[in-house]
Amino acid sequence: MTTLAHPASGSPGVGLRESHAHVAMLGRELSALALHDCTSRGEALDRISREAARRREAREPGWLLAAGVRVEAWDDPRWPTMPELDACCPDRACFVRGFDYHSCAVNRHAFESAGLRDATPDPEGGVIGRSADGLPNGLLLEAAYALVRDAIPEPTRDQWRGMLRLGLSTLASHGFVEVDDLLSQPWLGAMLAEMHDAGDLPLRVRLFVPWTRIGEEAAAARDYERPGWVELGGGKAFADGTLNSRTAWMLHRYRDPLPDHPCGSALMPEPELRAAMKACAGVGVWLAVHAIGDGAVRAVLNAREANPGTPVRIEHAEVIDRADVPRFAELGVTCSVQPCHLLYDTEVLKRQLPHRLDRVLPLRELLASGLEPGRGLVFGSDAPIVRPDPEDSIVAATSRRCPGSPPEMAVAFDQAIPEEIARACLAAPGRK
């Protein structure tokens, strides 16, 4: 077992650290039909239709999985409907994943494969989108999304091994020498250990598993840990949803919120957050909490304040209320952010949170409050949510806008930081 060292600590290394990724899922995403570069619903539907036709002609079995959809960036920001996907892909289940991994659109085959029916109520913590007549429209959010995701046939072990190799090699090609995997599968540790023992592991990996199984994972880690290469880093919890799904937990309402969810969704109340912190501290590891909205960030900080000494990372922290900025350094909470998401979230931020743009990724304030680059403030990508190119985070942190866009498109430009500081947040430091 690893000890309560800082998440940046370990054995010596040179290169970059990817502080938030999903390595096997990156490989799986790269194996799916890519829709990330589509600019409209029509273009996405056409690509799905052509892929469905190709598979029919080739008599390929299985689901049609498409990935990377960014509806808020389309010229007609509306998800494909179930009837539209039925028409494009009538003979097999079709699952169109949003780039945030919290939302999807599905056809009737996929919907019913998860045991869902027209009269199925919203699951706890999820939303089944409906048209004006009350029938499901194919859009699924959070827990509803998870129901269909979990119905997708699981890849074989050999397929996962190939996807894992693809994910690791992709990260290595960008100069990363270590990665924190932020929702590790139960089999991942053993597979990484096999690769290490065969001399085939290109970078160091720390695993963060669902906090509810941290005890059993801590016991299993005795077999798969390879010090300095494969280690259990901690547990993972989710305090809220995402911005593009309008389920990130905000202190102030969205301009155009989901029905009955004016400020998004609180997925973990503070008592449960405190329980997760105690469980992870009990086996000597960190708790990493997904918290995108300022409401979720505050809830995690409150829970941490009630658990002195518990090692905590807040993942994403895309919107932080001014009053909560100094609490990270005061409480010793690591702020693990992905500036590159600004390049993908500009549209939804300006559409849904125009009144809170000044609170988006307040990097300059966080540093001024006492967070140290590369230790208290660390950068990642959340790949495969977005691509793992470290230069994307450098551009976003220093310019606060997409390359080539006019200065007025910058989001909270006064929070831009110098390039050398941004690079320090990505560096893999010397490890103890």
C-alpha positions in Angstrom: 0.0 0.0 0.0 1.1 3.6 -0.7 1.2 6.0 2.2 -0.3 9.5 2.6 2.4 11.1 0.4 1.3 13.9 -1.8 -0.1 12.6 -5.1 2.9 14.0 -6.9 5.3 12.0 -4.9 7.1 8.7 -5.7 10.3 7.7 -7.6 12.3 9.9 -9.8 10.9 10.9 -13.2 11.3 13.4 -16.0 8.4 14.5 -18.3 4.8 15.3 -17.9 2.1 14.2 -15.5 -1.5 13.6 -16.7 -3.4 14.2 -13.5 -6.8 13.1 -14.6 -7.5 10.6 -17.3 -9.3 7.3 -18.0 -6.7 5.3 -19.8 -8.6 2.2 -20.9 -11.6 4.3 -21.8 -9.4 6.5 -23.9 -8.4 3.4 -25.9 -12.1 2.4 -26.2 -13.1 5.9 -27.3 -10.5 5.8 -30.0 -12.0 2.6 -31.2 -15.6 4.1 -31.6 -17.2 6.1 -34.4 -15.8 9.6 -33.9 -18.3 12.5 -33.9 -16.2 15.1 -32.0 -15.6 17.1 -35.2 -19.2 17.3 -36.3 -20.7 20.8 -36.5 -24.4 19.9 -36.7 -27.0 17.3 -35.9 -27.4 16.5 -39.6 -23.7 15.8 -40.0 -23.7 13.5 -37.0 -26.8 11.6 -38.3 -25.3 11.2 -41.7 -22.1 9.8 -40.3 -24.1 7.3 -38.1 -26.2 6.3 -41.1 -23.2 5.6 -43.3 -21.5 3.6 -40.5 -24.7 1.6 -39.9 -25.0 0.8 -43.6 -21.3 -0.3 -43.7 -21.8 -2.7 -40.8 -25.0 -4.1 -42.4 -23.1 -4.8 -45.6 -20.2 -6.3 -43.8 -22.5 -8.3 -41.5 -20.7 -7.0 -38.5 -22.6 -7.8 -35.2 -22.9 -5.7 -32.1 -23.9 -2.2 -31.0 -23.0 0.9 -33.0 -21.1 3.1 -30.5 -20.5 6.7 -31.4 -18.6 9.1 -29.2 -17.5 12.7 -28.7 -20.7 14.6 -29.4 -20.7 18.3 -28.4 -24.2 19.4 -29.0 -23.7 22.9 -27.5 -21.1 23.6 -30.3 -23.5 22.6 -33.1 -25.2 25.3 -35.2 -28.5 23.6 -34.2 -27.8 22.7 -30.6 -30.3 19.8 -30.2 -29.6 16.1 -29.6 -30.5 13.5 -32.2 -33.9 12.1 -31.3 -34.8 8.4 -30.9 -36.9 8.4 -34.2 -33.9 10.0 -36.0 -31.5 7.4 -34.7 -34.0 4.6 -35.4 -34.1 5.8 -39.0 -30.3 5.9 -39.3 -29.7 2.6 -37.5 -32.8 0.4 -37.6 -31.2 -3.0 -37.2 -29.0 -2.7 -34.1 -28.6 -0.8 -30.8 -27.1 2.7 -31.4 -25.5 4.6 -28.5 -24.3 8.2 -29.1 -22.2 9.3 -26.2 -21.8 13.0 -25.3 -18.2 14.0 -24.9 -18.8 14.6 -21.1 -19.6 10.9 -20.4 -22.7 11.9 -18.5 -25.2 12.0 -21.4 -26.2 10.1 -24.5 -28.8 9.7 -27.2 -30.0 6.3 -28.1 -32.3 4.5 -30.5 -35.2 2.2 -29.5 -33.0 -0.9 -29.6 -30.5 0.5 -27.1 -33.2 2.0 -24.9 -35.0 -1.3 -24.5 -31.8 -3.3 -24.1 -31.4 -1.6 -20.8 -34.9 -2.7 -19.7 -36.3 0.8 -20.2 -39.8 1.4 -21.5 -41.9 4.4 -22.4 -43.5 4.5 -18.9 -40.3 4.0 -17.0 -39.9 6.9 -14.5 -36.6 8.8 -14.1 -34.2 6.8 -12.1 -32.8 8.4 -8.9 -30.1 10.8 -10.0 -31.0 10.7 -13.6 -33.2 12.1 -16.3 -35.0 10.4 -19.2 -35.6 13.1 -21.8 -39.2 13.3 -23.1 -40.9 15.0 -26.0 -44.0 17.1 -25.7 -46.3 14.0 -25.9 -44.5 12.5 -22.8 -42.7 9.8 -24.8 -38.9 9.2 -24.4 -37.0 11.3 -26.9 -33.8 9.3 -26.7 -31.8 11.7 -24.5 -30.5 10.2 -21.2 -28.6 12.0 -18.5 -26.6 10.9 -15.5 -28.1 7.7 -13.9 -30.4 7.2 -16.9 -27.4 7.4 -19.2 -25.6 4.9 -16.9 -28.4 2.3 -17.3 -27.9 2.1 -21.1 -24.1 2.4 -20.8 -24.0 -0.6 -18.5 -26.1 -2.6 -21.0 -23.5 -2.3 -23.7 -21.7 -5.7 -24.1 -18.5 -5.7 -22.2 -15.3 -6.1 -24.3 -13.3 -9.3 -23.8 -10.2 -9.2 -21.7 -8.0 -9.3 -24.8 -10.0 -6.4 -26.3 -9.6 -4.4 -23.1 -5.8 -5.2 -23.2 -5.6 -3.8 -26.7 -7.6 -0.7 -25.7 -5.4 -0.2 -22.7 -2.3 -0.4 -24.8 -3.7 2.1 -27.2 -4.6 4.5 -24.4 -1.2 4.3 -22.7 0.7 4.7 -26.0 -1.4 7.7 -26.9 -0.5 9.4 -23.6 3.2 8.5 -23.9 3.2 10.0 -27.4 2.3 13.4 -25.8 5.3 13.2 -23.4 3.5 11.9 -20.4 5.5 9.7 -18.0 2.8 9.2 -15.4 -1.0 9.3 -15.2 -3.7 9.3 -12.6 -6.5 7.0 -13.7 -9.6 8.5 -12.1 -12.2 5.7 -12.3 -10.2 2.5 -12.6 -11.9 -0.8 -13.5 -11.6 -3.7 -11.1 -9.3 -5.6 -13.5 -7.0 -2.7 -14.3 -4.4 -3.1 -11.6 -3.7 -6.7 -12.4 -3.5 -6.0 -16.1 -1.1 -3.1 -15.6 1.0 -5.3 -13.3 1.2 -7.9 -16.1 2.4 -5.3 -18.5 5.0 -4.0 -16.0 6.3 -7.5 -15.4 6.6 -8.1 -19.1 8.5 -4.8 -19.5 5.7 -3.4 -21.6 4.4 -0.5 -19.4 5.3 2.8 -21.0 4.4 5.1 -18.1 3.5 5.1 -14.4 -0.1 4.7 -13.4 -1.9 5.5 -10.1 -5.4 4.0 -9.8 -8.4 5.8 -8.2 -11.3 3.4 -7.8 -15.0 4.0 -6.7 -14.8 4.9 -3.1 -17.4 2.3 -2.2 -15.0 -0.5 -2.9 -11.8 1.2 -1.5 -11.5 -1.5 1.3 -11.4 -4.5 -1.1 -9.2 -2.6 -3.5 -6.7 -1.8 -0.8 -6.4 -5.5 -0.1 -6.1 -6.4 -3.8 -3.4 -3.7 -4.3 -1.0 -5.9 -2.3 -0.8 -8.2 -5.3 -0.9 -5.7 -8.2 1.1 -2.7 -6.9 4.6 -2.3 -8.4 6.2 0.6 -6.4 6.9 3.6 -8.6 5.0 2.1 -11.5 1.5 0.8 -10.5 0.0 2.1 -7.3 -3.4 2.6 -5.7 -3.8 6.3 -5.4 -7.2 6.5 -3.8 -11.0 6.5 -4.1 -13.3 8.5 -6.5 -16.6 10.1 -5.8 -19.1 12.2 -7.7 -20.6 15.3 -6.1 -22.4 16.5 -9.3 -22.9 16.2 -13.0 -21.6 18.3 -15.9 -22.0 21.7 -17.5 -23.1 20.5 -20.9 -25.8 18.3 -19.4 -26.8 21.2 -17.1 -26.4 18.8 -14.1 -23.3 20.5 -12.6 -24.3 21.6 -9.1 -24.4 25.4 -9.1 -24.9 28.0 -6.3 -26.9 30.1 -8.8 -29.5 28.8 -11.3 -28.7 28.2 -15.0 -30.2 30.6 -17.5 -32.0 27.8 -19.2 -32.1 24.9 -16.6 -33.4 21.4 -16.9 -37.0 21.1 -15.6 -37.0 20.7 -11.8 -33.2 21.1 -11.7 -32.6 24.9 -11.7 -29.1 24.6 -10.2 -28.2 21.2 -11.6 -27.9 18.0 -9.5 -26.3 17.3 -6.2 -25.2 13.7 -6.5 -23.7 13.3 -3.0 -24.9 15.2 0.1 -22.2 16.3 2.6 -22.8 13.4 5.0 -22.0 10.9 2.3 -19.0 13.0 1.2 -17.7 12.8 4.8 -18.2 9.1 4.9 -16.2 8.7 1.7 -13.4 10.7 3.1 -13.3 8.6 6.2 -13.3 5.4 4.2 -10.3 6.5 2.1 -8.4 7.9 5.0 -9.0 4.6 6.9 -6.8 2.7 4.4 -4.3 5.5 3.9 -5.2 6.8 0.4 -6.7 10.0 -1.1 -10.3 10.8 -2.0 -10.7 12.5 -5.4 -14.1 14.1 -5.8 -15.6 15.1 -9.2 -17.1 18.6 -8.5 -17.6 20.9 -11.5 -20.1 23.5 -10.2 -19.5 25.9 -7.4 -22.2 24.3 -5.3 -20.4 21.0 -5.5 -17.0 22.5 -4.8 -18.4 24.2 -1.7 -20.0 20.9 -0.4 -16.7 19.1 -0.8 -14.7 21.8 1.0 -17.3 21.8 3.8 -17.0 18.0 4.2 -13.3 18.3 4.2 -13.4 21.0 6.9 -15.4 18.5 9.0 -12.7 15.8 8.5 -9.4 17.5 9.4 -6.4 15.7 8.0 -8.2 13.7 5.4 -6.3 13.9 2.0 -8.7 15.2 -0.6 -8.5 16.3 -4.3 -11.3 18.2 -6.0 -11.4 17.2 -9.7 -12.5 19.8 -12.3 -13.6 22.7 -10.1 -14.6 24.5 -13.2 -16.7 27.2 -11.3 -15.5 28.3 -7.9 -17.2 30.9 -5.8 -14.9 33.7 -4.7 -15.4 32.9 -1.0 -14.2 29.4 -1.5 -10.9 30.1 -3.4 -8.7 30.5 -0.3 -10.2 27.4 1.4 -8.2 25.0 -0.9 -4.9 26.1 0.5 -6.3 26.6 4.1 -7.6 23.0 4.1 -4.8 21.4 2.1 -7.1 20.4 -0.7 -5.5 19.7 -4.0 -7.2 21.5 -7.0 -7.0 19.2 -10.0 -8.3 21.1 -13.0 -8.5 20.7 -16.8 -8.0 24.2 -18.4 -8.3 22.5 -21.8 -12.1 22.2 -21.1 -12.4 25.9 -21.7 -11.8 25.1 -25.4 -14.8 22.9 -25.4 -17.1 24.6 -22.8 -17.1 28.2 -24.0 -20.4 27.9 -25.7 -22.3 26.3 -22.8 -20.7 28.7 -20.3 -21.7 31.8 -22.2 -25.2 30.4 -22.9 -26.0 29.0 -19.5 -23.8 30.9 -17.0 -23.3 34.4 -18.4 -23.7 35.8 -14.9 -20.9 33.6 -13.5 -18.2 33.8 -16.2 -15.9 35.6 -13.8 -15.8 32.5 -11.5 -14.7 30.1 -14.2 -11.4 28.4 -13.4 -9.9 31.2 -11.2 -6.4 30.0 -11.7 -4.7 33.2 -10.8 -6.7 33.6 -7.6 -5.9 30.0 -6.6 -2.2 30.5 -7.0 -2.3 33.8 -5.1 -4.1 32.1 -2.3 -1.1 29.8 -1.8 -1.5 26.7 -4.0 1.8 25.5 -5.4 1.9 24.8 -9.2 2.3 21.1 -9.8 1.4 20.1 -6.2 -1.6 22.1 -4.9 -2.7 23.0 -8.4 -2.3 20.3 -11.0 -3.5 20.0 -14.6 -5.0 17.1 -16.6 -7.3 16.6 -19.5 -10.0 14.0 -18.4 -9.2 12.1 -21.6 -11.2 10.7 -23.4 -13.6 13.5 -22.5 -11.3 15.7 -24.5 -8.0 14.9 -26.3 -4.9 14.5 -24.0 -2.7 17.0 -25.7 -1.0 19.0 -22.9 -0.6 22.0 -25.2 -4.4 22.5 -25.1 -4.2 23.2 -21.4 -1.3 25.6 -21.9 -3.3 27.5 -24.5 -6.4 27.6 -22.4 -4.6 28.6 -19.2 -2.7 31.4 -20.8 -5.2 32.8 -23.3 -8.5 31.6 -21.9 -9.9 31.1 -25.4 -9.7 28.8 -28.5 -6.7 29.4 -30.8 -7.6 31.9 -33.6 -10.7 33.2 -31.8 -11.0 37.0 -31.1 -10.0 38.4 -27.7 -13.6 39.0 -26.8 -14.2 35.3 -26.8 -11.9 34.8 -23.8 -13.5 33.6 -20.6 -12.4 35.4 -17.4 -9.2 36.6 -19.1 -8.0 38.2 -15.8 -7.5 34.6 -14.5 -4.9 33.9 -17.2 -1.5 32.7 -15.9 2.0 32.8 -17.4 3.1 30.0 -19.6 5.9 28.8 -17.3 3.5 28.5 -14.4 1.0 26.6 -16.6 3.8 24.2 -17.6 4.8 23.7 -14.0 1.2 22.5 -13.3 1.8 19.7 -15.9 5.3 18.7 -14.9 6.1 15.3 -13.4 8.1 16.4 -10.4 10.9 14.5 -8.8 9.3 11.7 -6.7 10.4 10.7 -3.2 
